[in-house]
Amino acid sequence: MPRTRIAPLVGMALIGLLAVTGCLPGGNAKATDPPASGAANQAPEPTESEPDDSEPAQPPASGDVTAPGTQLKQGETAVVPYTYAYETQNIAVTVTGVRMGSVSDFADFKDAEKNLVDKKIFYVEIEVTQAGPTTGDMKYASLGTSDFEAHDQDGSRIGSPVLIGKLNACPRPDFGAEFGNGAVAKQCVVFTGTSLQNLASVGWTKGDDYSWLNGNPITWSMK
């Protein structure tokens, strides 16, 4: 069988086979996972975060959305507007945990070992549910690194690889046919940092109100 490929974006062209970048988030591109910057100080080796067993914060009432710039803890829920297939509706997003990945997870991607050498691989786990009335069919929707950003212990951004193909170790399947009936869609997005970086926070940056350009992401602390 042909091998799955990883390709970076340079300008308007795809060249090479993997890019670990700090590229700007945006769009609904499903091929990015499920999109590094350096850190000045040596940090302790990270441990995998466990899902928070405490009761998560309840999402805002139907029709309300979480304010831009809101600070949340791991396991708490934000309600955000999400546009798919020209329809905008609210979804409830919960960042439930982060775990470490391995270069061996990318065995099906050509040149992965070369391009990910000395990188830390973080898999951020997310749960999504419908929030409020359904205005369109979202069964084929999914989230990716273009919807999020990640920062390290010093506040520096952590990059994300541009993937072409499925990464079985960090799956992000379509929301599914039952999503509109209250089903939970589990998603996973990939970030790759330097050997000195530990993932400390994850931000929702989808939409103008939450864009990192405006400095107003919803942020989950992963400490």
C-alpha positions in Angstrom: 0.0 0.0 0.0 1.3 3.6 -0.6 2.7 5.3 2.4 0.8 8.2 4.0 2.7 11.4 3.6 3.3 14.5 5.7 3.8 17.7 3.9 4.5 21.2 5.1 3.1 24.4 3.6 5.7 26.9 2.3 4.0 30.0 0.8 1.4 28.6 -1.6 3.2 25.3 -2.3 3.5 22.0 -0.6 7.1 20.9 -0.4 8.9 18.3 1.7 7.1 15.8 3.7 6.7 17.1 7.3 6.7 20.6 8.8 6.8 21.3 12.5 5.7 24.9 12.5 4.1 27.7 14.6 1.8 28.5 11.7 -1.2 30.8 12.1 -4.4 29.0 13.1 -7.5 29.4 11.0 -10.0 27.7 8.7 -11.7 24.3 9.0 -8.9 22.3 7.2 -9.3 18.8 8.3 -5.8 17.8 7.1 -4.1 19.7 9.9 -3.5 18.0 13.2 -6.6 15.3 13.4 -1.6 21.7 12.5 7.9 25.3 17.6 9.2 27.7 19.4 12.0 27.6 21.9 11.9 28.0 25.6 14.5 29.9 27.5 14.6 27.8 30.7 15.1 24.1 31.3 11.8 22.7 32.6 11.2 19.3 34.4 10.2 16.4 32.2 6.4 16.5 31.8 4.1 13.9 33.0 0.9 12.9 31.3 -2.1 14.8 32.7 -5.0 12.7 33.9 -8.6 13.8 33.2 -9.9 15.9 36.0 -12.2 13.8 38.2 -13.8 16.9 39.8 -17.2 18.0 38.4 -16.5 20.2 35.4 -18.0 23.7 35.1 -21.4 23.7 33.5 -21.6 25.3 30.0 -23.5 28.5 29.6 -27.2 28.4 29.1 -28.5 27.6 25.6 -27.9 30.6 23.4 -25.0 32.0 25.5 -21.4 31.7 24.6 -18.2 31.8 26.6 -16.7 35.3 26.6 -13.4 35.8 24.7 -10.4 35.8 27.0 -12.1 33.4 29.6 -9.6 31.4 31.6 -10.6 27.8 32.3 -9.1 24.8 34.0 -8.6 21.4 32.4 -12.0 19.6 32.4 -14.1 22.8 32.2 -16.4 23.5 29.3 -16.6 26.5 26.9 -19.5 27.1 24.6 -18.4 28.7 21.3 -20.0 29.5 17.9 -18.7 27.1 15.2 -19.3 27.5 11.5 -19.5 24.4 9.3 -20.9 24.1 5.8 -22.0 27.8 5.9 -24.0 27.2 9.1 -23.1 28.6 12.5 -24.2 27.0 15.7 -23.0 26.6 19.2 -20.9 23.7 20.4 -19.6 22.8 23.9 -15.9 22.2 23.9 -14.0 20.5 26.9 -10.3 20.0 27.0 -10.0 16.8 29.1 -6.3 16.0 29.1 -2.9 15.8 27.4 -0.7 12.8 26.9 2.8 12.4 25.4 3.2 10.9 21.9 6.1 9.1 20.2 7.9 9.4 16.9 7.0 5.8 16.4 3.4 6.8 16.2 4.3 8.4 12.9 5.7 5.3 11.3 3.3 5.5 8.4 4.4 9.0 7.6 7.5 9.3 5.4 10.5 11.2 6.9 8.7 11.5 10.3 11.7 10.3 12.3 14.0 12.8 10.6 11.6 15.8 11.0 10.5 15.0 14.5 13.9 14.2 16.0 14.4 15.9 19.4 10.8 17.0 19.4 8.2 16.5 22.2 4.9 15.3 20.9 1.7 16.3 22.7 -1.7 14.8 22.1 -4.5 17.1 23.5 -7.8 15.2 24.1 -11.1 17.1 23.6 -14.8 16.3 24.0 -17.4 18.2 21.9 -21.2 18.2 22.2 -24.0 20.1 20.6 -25.0 23.3 22.5 -28.4 24.8 21.8 -30.6 24.2 18.7 -29.2 22.4 15.7 -29.1 24.6 12.6 -27.3 22.3 10.3 -25.9 18.8 9.9 -22.4 18.5 11.5 -21.9 14.8 11.3 -18.9 15.2 9.0 -17.3 18.1 11.0 -14.2 17.7 13.2 -11.8 19.9 15.1 -8.1 20.3 14.4 -5.0 22.3 15.4 -6.3 25.1 13.2 -9.0 25.7 15.9 -6.5 25.7 18.8 -3.2 27.0 20.0 -0.9 25.7 22.7 1.7 27.4 24.9 4.5 26.2 27.1 5.5 26.9 30.6 7.1 30.3 29.6 4.1 31.4 27.5 5.8 30.6 24.1 3.7 29.0 21.5 4.1 25.3 20.7 4.1 24.3 17.1 1.9 21.9 15.2 2.7 19.5 12.4 0.9 19.6 9.1 -0.4 16.1 8.5 -1.8 14.5 5.4 -3.5 11.4 6.4 -4.8 9.8 9.7 -2.7 9.5 12.8 -4.1 6.5 14.6 -2.4 7.5 17.9 -4.4 10.7 18.0 -7.6 10.2 16.1 -10.1 13.0 15.3 -13.1 11.3 13.6 -16.1 13.1 12.2 -18.6 14.2 14.9 -21.0 11.5 13.6 -24.7 11.2 12.8 -25.7 11.2 16.4 -23.9 14.4 17.3 -27.1 16.5 16.9 -28.9 14.2 19.3 -26.5 14.8 22.1 -23.7 12.4 21.4 -20.2 13.3 22.6 -17.6 13.6 19.9 -14.1 12.8 21.1 -11.3 14.6 19.3 -7.5 14.7 19.5 -5.1 17.3 18.2 -1.4 17.2 17.9 1.3 19.7 19.0 5.0 19.3 18.7 7.5 21.3 20.9 11.2 21.5 21.5 12.9 19.3 24.0 12.7 22.1 26.6 8.9 22.8 26.2 6.1 21.4 28.3 2.5 22.0 27.3 1.0 24.3 29.9 -2.2 25.7 28.3 -4.5 25.2 25.3 -6.5 28.0 23.7 -9.6 28.1 21.5 -8.8 30.5 18.6 -11.6 29.8 16.1 -13.4 32.9 14.9 -12.6 36.6 15.0 -13.7 37.1 18.6 -11.3 34.4 19.9 -8.4 34.9 17.5 -4.9 35.0 18.9 -4.4 38.1 16.7 -6.9 39.9 19.0 -5.4 38.4 22.1 -8.7 36.9 23.2 -8.6 33.1 23.1 -10.4 31.0 25.6 -7.6 29.3 27.5 -7.5 26.0 29.4 -4.7 25.6 32.0 -3.3 22.1 31.8 -1.3 22.4 35.1 
